[in-house]
C-alpha cells in the first residue's frame, strides 16, 4: 500500500496571499467544480489584492519578467525583489519587493497590472489554490505520484465572487495560463518539497544554499558557471544538451533543476567523469567556491541595498519633521 508522503495546502506558490488561512473555504474542489468569480477594472476592489501580499517568484517567473523588462537577471533581482526563505525551509529565494509607501506590487497601477501577460505564477492562481498529495511507491522510485485538488481563497475585501461570470476550475486555470506555469515550475517545487521532507534536523550547507540561490535566480550566471568553470571537466553532459543550454534559457532552467536535484539530494541524472574525481578535487573546489562566492555577494548586495534605502528614508523623514 502506498504511503502518503505529504500535502501542501498553504504553499506560497498556490495562492498570491500570505494572509489568514481562515480565508480558505473548507471545500475540496476538482477540475470540473463550478466557480463564480471575475476580476476586472469595474470591480470596486480592483487591484486591492496587489497590496500587502507576499509573492514568491519561481525561476520561470524571474526569467519571464526580466525578459519583459529587458534587463539582466541580477538587475531584476536587485531592483524588484527581496530575499526570503522558501516554504518553511532554509532554502533561499526571492519575493516581490513591495513599494515602501503603499505596500503595493511595483508593477500595479490604478489601471491594473503593467506586466499582466507575464505576471508571476502566484498571481495567476488567485483565488483558486491547489493542493498536491505526494505518494510513495512510484514506478521509478524517484517521482512521487500526485493527487491534485483545489480550494478557494475568499478574502472579505474581494468582490470578484459577486460577479455573475461562471467557470469551471479547469476553464479558470486555462484562462489564467496556470497549466503551463505548473509544468515550468514542477521540478523546482519538487526540490522544495524534498527539502521540507527532510525537516530542519540536517541543515543545508552554505555552499549548497548559494548554489541553489544562484541557479534559481540568475540563469546567466549559472550558464557561465557551466561553460566557464571546471563544471564540464567534472560532469558528463552530452553534446545535444550542451547545444541546447548554451542558447535556450528554458532548457538551461530545466538543466539547473536536474543539477540541483543531483547535488542536493543525490538524484540520478548527472554523472561525474571517471578518473577525474581524485586528481581534480582541490582545483574544482576552488573554482566552484569562487563562482559561489560571487553568487553570495549578489545575494548580500540585495540585502545591503534594501537596508541602505530604509536608512535613507528614515533620515529623510527625520529631517522633514524638524
C-alpha positions as CSV (number, residue, x, y, z in Angstrom):
1,X,0.0,0.0,0.0
2,X,1.3,3.4,-0.9
3,X,2.2,5.7,2.0
4,X,1.1,9.4,2.0
5,X,4.2,11.4,2.0
6,X,2.9,15.0,2.2
7,X,0.4,17.6,1.3
8,X,0.8,21.3,0.6
9,X,-2.3,23.2,1.5
10,X,-0.7,26.6,2.1
11,X,2.1,26.8,-0.4
12,X,3.3,30.3,-1.2
13,X,3.1,29.3,-4.9
14,X,-0.6,28.2,-4.7
15,X,-2.1,31.5,-3.6
16,X,-0.9,35.0,-4.1
17,X,-1.5,36.0,-0.4
18,X,0.1,35.3,2.9
19,X,-3.0,36.1,5.0
20,X,-5.0,34.3,7.5
21,X,-5.7,30.7,6.3
22,X,-9.2,31.0,7.6
23,X,-9.9,32.7,4.3
24,X,-9.6,29.3,2.7
25,X,-13.0,27.8,2.2
26,X,-13.3,24.2,3.6
27,X,-14.4,22.6,0.3
28,X,-12.4,20.2,-1.8
29,X,-12.8,21.1,-5.5
30,X,-12.0,19.3,-8.7
31,X,-11.3,20.4,-12.3
32,X,-15.0,20.4,-13.2
33,X,-16.2,22.2,-10.0
34,X,-18.0,25.4,-10.7
35,X,-16.5,28.8,-9.9
36,X,-18.4,32.1,-9.8
37,X,-15.7,34.8,-10.0
38,X,-14.3,37.6,-12.2
39,X,-11.9,40.4,-11.7
40,X,-11.9,43.5,-13.9
41,X,-11.5,47.3,-13.6
42,X,-15.2,47.7,-12.9
43,X,-15.0,45.7,-9.6
44,X,-14.8,48.0,-6.6
45,X,-11.8,46.2,-5.1
46,X,-9.8,46.2,-8.3
47,X,-6.0,45.8,-7.5
48,X,-6.7,45.6,-3.7
49,X,-5.2,42.1,-3.8
50,X,-1.9,43.5,-5.2
51,X,-1.2,45.2,-1.8
52,X,0.1,43.8,1.4
53,X,1.0,40.5,-0.2
54,X,3.8,38.0,-0.3
55,X,4.6,36.9,-3.9
56,X,7.4,34.4,-4.1
57,X,8.9,34.1,-7.5
58,X,9.9,30.9,-9.2
59,X,12.9,30.7,-11.6
60,X,10.5,30.8,-14.6
61,X,8.7,33.9,-13.1
62,X,12.1,35.7,-12.9
63,X,13.1,34.6,-16.4
64,X,9.8,35.9,-18.0
65,X,9.7,39.1,-16.0
66,X,13.3,40.1,-16.6
67,X,12.9,39.5,-20.4
68,X,9.7,41.6,-20.3
69,X,11.6,44.4,-18.7
70,X,14.7,43.7,-20.9
71,X,17.2,43.8,-18.0
72,X,19.7,41.2,-16.8
73,X,18.5,38.8,-14.1
74,X,20.8,40.2,-11.4
75,X,19.5,43.7,-12.0
76,X,15.9,42.5,-11.8
77,X,16.5,40.6,-8.6
78,X,18.3,43.6,-7.0
79,X,15.7,46.2,-8.1
80,X,12.4,44.4,-7.8
81,X,12.9,41.6,-5.2
82,X,14.0,40.9,-1.6
83,X,15.3,37.7,0.0
84,X,13.0,35.2,1.6
85,X,13.1,31.6,2.8
86,X,11.0,29.2,0.8
87,X,8.1,27.3,2.3
88,X,9.4,27.0,5.9
89,X,12.8,25.7,4.8
90,X,16.3,27.0,4.9
91,X,16.4,27.4,1.0
92,X,16.9,31.0,-0.1
93,X,14.6,32.6,-2.7
94,X,13.2,36.0,-3.5
95,X,9.8,37.6,-3.3
96,X,8.4,40.8,-4.9
97,X,9.6,43.9,-3.1
98,X,6.6,46.0,-2.3
99,X,6.6,49.8,-2.5
100,X,7.5,51.5,0.7
101,X,4.6,53.9,0.7
102,X,1.5,51.8,-0.3
103,X,3.0,48.3,0.3
104,X,2.0,47.5,-3.3
105,X,3.4,45.4,-6.0
106,X,5.8,47.7,-8.0
107,X,4.0,46.6,-11.2
108,X,0.5,47.6,-10.2
109,X,-1.2,50.9,-11.1
110,X,-4.8,52.1,-10.5
111,X,-5.5,50.9,-14.1
112,X,-4.2,47.4,-13.4
113,X,-1.0,45.3,-13.7
114,X,1.6,46.7,-16.1
115,X,3.1,43.2,-16.7
116,X,-0.2,41.3,-16.7
117,X,0.6,39.0,-19.6
118,X,3.8,37.9,-17.8
119,X,2.6,38.2,-14.2
120,X,4.0,35.7,-11.6
121,X,2.6,32.3,-11.1
122,X,1.1,33.1,-7.6
123,X,-0.9,35.9,-9.1
124,X,-2.4,33.6,-11.7
125,X,-3.6,31.2,-9.0
126,X,-5.7,33.6,-7.0
127,X,-8.3,32.9,-5.8
128,X,-8.0,29.2,-6.7
129,X,-5.4,27.4,-4.7
130,X,-4.1,24.0,-5.5
131,X,-3.0,21.2,-3.1
132,X,-0.9,18.2,-4.0
133,X,-0.8,14.9,-2.2
134,X,2.5,13.2,-2.9
135,X,2.6,9.4,-2.5
136,X,5.4,6.9,-2.4
137,X,5.7,3.8,-4.4
138,X,6.0,5.3,-7.9
139,X,7.5,3.0,-10.5
140,X,10.7,5.0,-11.0
141,X,11.1,5.3,-7.2
142,X,12.1,9.0,-7.8
143,X,9.0,10.8,-8.9
144,X,6.1,10.8,-6.4
145,X,2.6,10.2,-7.6
146,X,0.3,13.2,-7.3
147,X,-3.3,13.7,-6.4
148,X,-4.4,17.2,-7.0
149,X,-7.4,19.1,-5.7
150,X,-8.3,22.7,-5.4
151,X,-9.7,25.2,-2.9
152,X,-10.9,28.8,-2.9
153,X,-9.3,31.7,-1.1
154,X,-12.1,34.1,-0.3
155,X,-11.0,37.3,1.4
156,X,-13.5,39.7,2.9
157,X,-12.4,42.6,0.6
158,X,-12.7,40.7,-2.6
159,X,-15.9,41.5,-4.6
160,X,-15.0,39.3,-7.6
161,X,-17.1,36.5,-6.1
162,X,-20.2,38.7,-6.5
163,X,-19.7,39.0,-10.3
164,X,-22.1,36.8,-12.4
165,X,-19.4,35.2,-14.5
166,X,-19.2,31.4,-14.0
167,X,-16.5,28.9,-15.0
168,X,-15.2,25.5,-14.1
169,X,-11.9,25.3,-12.2
170,X,-10.4,23.8,-15.4
171,X,-11.7,26.8,-17.5
172,X,-10.4,29.3,-15.0
173,X,-6.9,27.7,-14.9
174,X,-6.8,27.7,-18.7
175,X,-7.8,31.3,-18.9
176,X,-5.1,32.3,-16.3
177,X,-2.3,30.2,-18.0
178,X,-1.8,28.2,-14.9
179,X,-1.3,24.8,-16.5
180,X,1.8,25.9,-18.5
181,X,3.3,27.5,-15.4
182,X,2.7,24.4,-13.4
183,X,4.8,22.4,-15.9
184,X,7.6,25.1,-15.8
185,X,7.6,25.1,-12.0
186,X,7.0,21.5,-11.2
187,X,10.6,20.3,-10.9
188,X,11.7,23.3,-8.9
189,X,8.8,23.0,-6.5
190,X,9.6,19.3,-6.1
191,X,13.1,20.3,-4.9
192,X,11.5,22.4,-2.1
193,X,9.1,19.6,-1.2
194,X,12.1,17.2,-0.9
195,X,13.8,19.7,1.4
196,X,10.7,20.1,3.5
197,X,10.5,16.3,3.9
198,X,14.0,16.4,5.5
199,X,13.0,18.9,8.1
200,X,15.5,21.1,10.0
201,X,17.3,18.2,11.6
202,X,20.0,18.4,8.9
203,X,20.8,22.0,7.8
204,X,21.7,22.8,4.2
205,X,25.3,23.7,3.8
206,X,26.1,27.3,3.0
207,X,27.7,26.4,-0.4
208,X,24.5,24.4,-1.3
209,X,22.3,27.4,-0.4
210,X,24.5,29.7,-2.5
211,X,24.3,27.3,-5.4
212,X,20.5,27.0,-5.1
213,X,20.1,30.7,-5.0
214,X,22.3,31.4,-8.0
215,X,20.7,28.7,-10.1
216,X,17.2,29.8,-9.2
217,X,17.6,33.5,-9.7
218,X,20.3,34.1,-12.3
219,X,20.5,31.8,-15.3
220,X,23.1,34.0,-17.0
221,X,25.4,33.4,-14.0
222,X,24.5,29.7,-14.0
223,X,25.4,29.4,-17.7
224,X,28.8,30.9,-17.0
225,X,29.3,28.5,-14.2
226,X,28.7,25.6,-16.6
227,X,30.8,26.8,-19.5
228,X,33.5,28.9,-17.8
229,X,34.3,26.9,-14.7
230,X,35.6,23.3,-14.4
231,X,32.0,22.0,-14.4
232,X,32.4,20.2,-17.8
233,X,35.7,18.7,-16.6
234,X,33.7,17.1,-13.8
235,X,30.3,16.1,-15.3
236,X,29.4,14.1,-18.3
237,X,27.0,16.2,-20.4
238,X,26.1,15.1,-24.0
239,X,26.6,17.4,-26.9
240,X,22.9,17.8,-27.7
241,X,22.2,19.0,-24.2
242,X,25.2,21.4,-24.3
243,X,24.0,22.9,-27.6
244,X,20.5,23.5,-26.1
245,X,21.6,25.0,-22.8
246,X,24.1,27.3,-24.5
247,X,21.3,29.4,-26.1
248,X,17.9,28.3,-24.7
249,X,17.1,29.7,-21.3
250,X,14.2,27.4,-20.6
251,X,16.3,24.3,-21.4
252,X,19.0,25.8,-19.1
253,X,16.5,26.2,-16.4
254,X,15.4,22.6,-16.6
255,X,19.0,21.5,-16.6
256,X,19.6,23.6,-13.4
257,X,16.7,21.7,-11.7
258,X,18.4,18.4,-12.7
259,X,21.7,19.6,-11.4
260,X,20.3,20.8,-8.1
261,X,18.4,17.6,-7.5
262,X,21.6,15.7,-8.1
263,X,23.9,17.8,-5.9
264,X,21.4,18.5,-3.1
265,X,19.6,15.2,-2.9
266,X,21.7,12.7,-4.9
267,X,19.1,12.2,-7.6
268,X,20.1,10.4,-10.8
269,X,20.6,12.4,-14.0
270,X,24.2,13.6,-13.9
271,X,27.3,11.5,-13.8
272,X,30.8,12.5,-12.7
273,X,33.5,11.7,-15.2
274,X,35.5,8.7,-14.3
275,X,39.2,9.2,-13.4
276,X,38.6,12.9,-12.8
277,X,37.5,13.0,-9.2
278,X,40.6,12.5,-7.1
279,X,43.0,14.3,-9.4
280,X,40.8,17.4,-9.8
281,X,39.1,17.6,-6.4
282,X,41.0,20.6,-5.0
283,X,41.1,22.5,-8.2
284,X,37.4,22.0,-8.8
285,X,36.6,23.0,-5.2
286,X,38.5,26.3,-5.6
287,X,36.9,27.2,-8.9
288,X,33.4,26.4,-7.8
289,X,33.9,28.2,-4.5
290,X,34.9,31.4,-6.4
291,X,31.8,31.2,-8.5
292,X,29.5,30.6,-5.5
293,X,31.1,33.4,-3.6
294,X,30.1,35.7,-6.4
295,X,26.6,34.5,-6.1
296,X,26.7,35.1,-2.4
297,X,27.9,38.6,-3.0
298,X,25.0,39.3,-5.3
299,X,22.6,37.9,-2.6
300,X,24.2,40.1,0.1
301,X,24.0,43.1,-2.1
302,X,20.3,42.8,-2.3
303,X,20.0,42.9,1.5
304,X,22.5,45.7,1.8
305,X,20.7,47.9,-0.8
306,X,17.4,47.3,1.0
307,X,18.8,48.3,4.4
308,X,20.5,51.4,2.8
309,X,17.3,52.5,1.2
310,X,15.4,52.1,4.5
311,X,18.0,54.1,6.4
312,X,18.0,56.9,3.9
313,X,14.2,57.1,4.0
314,X,14.3,57.2,7.8
315,X,16.8,60.1,7.8
316,X,14.7,62.0,5.2
317,X,11.6,61.6,7.4
318,X,13.5,62.8,10.4
319,X,14.7,65.9,8.6
320,X,11.3,66.6,7.3
321,X,9.8,66.6,10.8
322,X,12.4,69.2,12.0
